[in-house]
Structure formats: C-alpha cells, structure tokens
Amino acid sequence: MRLLVTHGGRRYRFLNIESSTRDGSLIITVRRDGKSRITYQWGTCPGEETPVQIELSPERAKDKEITIHQSGRINFHEIGRSIYVEPLAEILKTTAIYRYRIPKISWLTTFDSAPDVEDCEFDLSDLADEAHSFSVLIAPEATAPNARAIKLGYLKRYALIVVLDAQPYVPPPDLSEHFVTLMPDVGTTTSQAMEEDQALIAYHQALQETKGLIVYGPNGNGVWQVVFAVPMREAPKLTIELDDPALFVDDIERVSRVATATVRFKVKSRATKAVIKAPVQFRSIKLNARLS
C-alpha cells in the first residue's frame, strides 16, 4: 500500500508500506524519484555534529528502505545499520524508529495516478508549503496517537504510526533546502530478542489465534505450508499420511533460515504425477526432530 500526501489539490508520493505474508515483517520505502550524487552525514555525539560531505559513486537512488522484522530487528538499508526493539507480536513500548524532514511539501515527488483501494492519504492541505518533519513509530496496536497521524494496525498486536511532528527538525546551517533522514543509534534493546524461526511461528500463531501446529494450502500452485507449534533444534523429518492412497507428498521444500519453523510441500497423483491443487484430507502429520 501507499501512504500519499495531499496538499494544494495534488497528491505526492510519501511512503510505500508492505507487510510480508511470510512472517508479517514490515517493509517501508521512503519514496522520492531520482538519484543523489552527494549526501551529508552528521550525528549528535561529540565530534559528529558537523556535516561531512560524501560523494556517492555510483549515484544512489533517493528512495530509502527500512525493514522492520517480526523478530524486532530494524534494518536501515541506506546506511547498512540495524537497531532492535521488542518482537512485533509481543511489543509493549512505543518507539520512534525514524524521522524524516522535508524542506517543502511541493518538493515531494508528484503522484498522478489514481490511488488503489488500500492506499491512504495524509491530508496536509491546511499547512503552508514549507518545512515539515514526520516521525515513524512502532507501537502496541492499542496506542492512540496524541498528534496528527496515520495509524496502521496489524494482528491486533502492533501498529505502525506516522506522526506529523509539532515542530519540524532544524538541520545544520546551509542544509535547510535538503531532505533529512534521522535514525536512532539504539532501539529499546541492544540485541535481537527473538530468533527468526520463533518470530515466524509467533506471527502465524497470532494470525490464526492458536498455539498449535498450523497448515496452510494449497495455494494456486498447489503448495502447502506447515508452521510448527514450536521451533525445532534442527529441520525435522516430515511424515504425512493422506486419506487417499492414490496421492502422495512430494517436492518438500525448506528455507534454511527458518527450516526449524516451517516446511512446504506439494501433493501429487501417483498415476499421473500431476500436482493436486485442490484441498485434500490428511490422516496425520508427524515431525521428527529434537526440540530447542
């Protein structure tokens, strides 16, 4: 989905926000067309206050990407750095993870297409065409913003909130006409609080409101997915009995990063070896591996 800004009778690109169907991680893209040849970096620590000019070779896209993983790991792809917050499905604290300052609303990239049904619009029509800044927060779903904001809730557990700051960030002298992104040095924790396999399971259990094993499928390609009830120490051996003896399980697929949490497979006809894309009945599903 897109979060668009409206101002002066026009729409502007602002953020693209996607939620991964694999584990509910959030992918945020700060949208601006074009490329940059020069950037400036500075910080708040002693000795870092003076902006340092950096020439980019090759030129870098002006888009900025942030991934907020279900495990609580937040990656800032622009600078190749990460911070950590609580796992999303268990989050209790509201945390500002990003701040974005624009010199003028009209300097955003215009959006001339018709919005999709799922797109949101941040109406700033009553504001002057001048500098404004925004904060991106990750918070418990029940959080009520106390400022002008757009809130997106997920699983009734966590929310992404984009807030218009009461006062815009003031950059160092001579950079007032630049777009500025600000990222914290640390999050609410100093390390990742949950492993990726546990985070994937926690997401699907929250999604399905269960603590047990979860079976999805088949999708349009005939792929089934099993999400385990708990992480295994190693990728388990999968044994599936089907009600129909004319069918069998094949093409078992594991993704190494989460092989201890989930597995995919297809059901095929013994006679034709064709993939069965319709639901089938399982007699039993057994996982043979040690628990973590």
N, C-alpha and C positions, 0 to 999 in steps of 0.2 A: 504494500500500500504506500501511497504518497501522502506526506503532510505538506500541503501547499500554503503559501502566504497570499492573502488577498489584500490589495491596497490600491487606491486610486482607480478602481474599476478594472484592475488587471490581476492576473494570477502569476505567482512566481514559484519556481522550484525551491524547496527548502530541505526536506528530509525524505529519504526512502526508508521504510521500516519493514523488515520481513521477519517472520517467526519460522524457524526451522521445523519441518514436520518430523525430523529425526529425533530431536530432543528438546525442542522449544527454545533453543538459543535465539537471541535477537541479533539481527544484522542491520546496522544503521549506516546509511550513506548520506553524508552532508553534500548536497548537490549544487555544483556550480560547473558550468561549461568552461572549456578552455584548459590551458596548461600554464604552469608557472616556471619561469626561468630562475627566479631569485626568491628566497624566503629569508625570514629573520627569526632567530630564536633567542629567548631570554627566560629567566626564571625569577623566583622570589628569594632564593637562598643567597647569602652573602657572596658577592663576586659574580653573580649571574644576572644582575639587574640590567646591565647594558646590552641592548640587542646586538646580536652578531649576524652579519650578512653571510648567507650561504648560497653559492651558485649551484644550481641543480643541473646535472648532466647525466642522462638525458633530462629534458624537461619533464615535470611531474604533473599529472592531472590534478585539477583543483578540487575534484571530489575527495572527500575524506571518509574512510571507512572505520567503523568501530564494531567489534563483535562482543556481545555480552553472553558468555556461555552459561549454560544451566548450572555448571559447577561453581559459578561465581567469579570465574576468570574473565577479565575485560581486556581485550587486545586493542591497542591503538595502532592501526597498521601504518599510519603516516610516519610514525617515529619508531616503530618496532619495539614498543614497550607495553608491559602489562601491569595492571593492578588487580586487587582481589576484594570481593565483597562476599556476603553470605550466599550460599546456594539459592538460586532464584525461588524454587518451590518452598524454601524454608525461611525466606528473608523476613527480618523483623525491623531493620533500620532503614531509614530514608537516607540515601547517599547521592550527592551531586557528583556525577562522573565526567561531566563535560560542560564547557561553556563556550559560546560562540557569539562573537561580536561582529555586526555588520555596520559598515560606515553609512550606508543609506539603503532603505528598503528597495528603491528602484534600481539598485546595483545588483540585486539578485538576478538569476537567470530567469527570463520570462517563460511562462508555460502557456502555450497557445492551443493545446488540445483540450478536448472535453474530459473532465475528471472521470475516473472509474467510480463505480458504486462504493467501493471500500475506501476511497480516498477521503481524507479530512482536510478542512480548510481552517487556517488560523487567521481570523479576520482582524486586520490591523488598520482598517480604513480610517479610524478616528485619530490615528497617530500622525505626527509630522514625518516627512520623508527625511529622516536624519538618522544618526547612530542609535542602534538598539542592541541589546545583548540578551541571550537566552541561556538558560541552564537546563541540562538534561539530567533527570533524576531517575534512579531505580528505587522502588519503594514497595512496601506491602500493599496489596490491592485495596485495602480499606482506607488508604491515605487520601485525605481530602486536601487538594492544593489550596493554599491561602493566598494565591495570586492568580493573575490571568494565565491560563494554562490549557493545554490539551493533555488529556489522560487516556492512556490505552491500557486496559486491564487484561490479564492472562490467567486462565485457570482458576479465577477467584483467589489467587495466591499472590501474584506480584503485578506491578504496574510500571509502565514507562511514562514519565511525566515530562513534558516540555513546557518550561515556565518562561514567560516574559519577565526579565529582571526589572525591578523597580527603578534601578539606576544602571545605565549602561557602563560596561567596563571602559576605563580610560587607559588607552595604551600609552607607551612611552612617546615622548615628543617626536615629531616628524613621521609618525606611523598612523596618524588619525584617519587617513584615507585607505587604510588596509583592513582586510578581513582578518580577524584574530581568532584562533582556537586556543583554549586553555584546558589543560589536563592535570589532574592531581598527581602528586608523586606517589601517594599511597592510598589504598582504599580503607575499608573498615577492618580488614585483616591483612597480615603481612605475607600470607601464603594461601594456596588453594585449599579450601576447607573440605572439599569432596572430590573424589576421583571421578573421572569421566564416566566410567561404567555405572557407578552408583547414581550419578546425576541423571543419566539417561533413564534408569529404572524409576527414580523418584518422579521424573516428569510424566512418564506414562502411567504410573500409579495414581498420580494426582489427576491426570486427564480422565482416567477410567474410574476413579474413585474406588480403588481396590488396593489391597496389599499382596495379592496373589499373582500367579503367572498370567500373562496376557497374550492372546492370539489375535493377530490381525490378518485379514485377507479373505479371498485373494484380491489383489489389485488388478488393473487392466491387463497386466502381463502375466497374470497367474501366479504372482509371487505372494507367499505367506510370510509373516514375521512372528516370531515368538520372542517376547520380552520376559526375562526370567524374574522370579519373585525377589531374588537376592543376587548380588554379584558372586560369581564363582572364582575360585583361585586360578583356574585355567579354563580354556574353552571346553565345554562339556561335550561328551558324545551324545548325539541326538538319536533317540529311537522313537519312531512314530508308528502306531498301528492304525490302519484305516478300516472302516466298516466294510468297504467294498474291496474284495480281494483282486478285482481287475485293475486296481490302481496301485501306484507305488510312489514313494517320495524320492526326489532326485534334485540335482543342482543345489546342494546345500552350500550356502554362501555365508562366510563370516568376514566381518571387517575387523582387522587386527586390533584397532584401538578399543573396540567395545565387544570383542568376541566373548568376553566373560559376562556379558549382559544381554546379548541378543543374537539371534540367528535367523537367516532367511532360507526358504526352500520353495520348490515347486512340486506339484502333484501331477503325475503323468499316467497315461493309459499304458498298460503292459502290452496291449496288442499293437497299438499304433505309435507309441512313444510320444503322442501329442500332449501338449500341456493342457491341463484341465483348468479353465478359467472361471468355472462356476464353483460355488461353495460345496464342500464335501464333509462327511461326518468322520470325526476322529474317534477311535476307540480308546486310545491312550497316547500321551506324550510324556516321554521319560528323558531326563537329563542326568547323565552320569559323570559327575565331577566332584572334587572337594570344594567345600565352602571356603570363603575367605577367612 
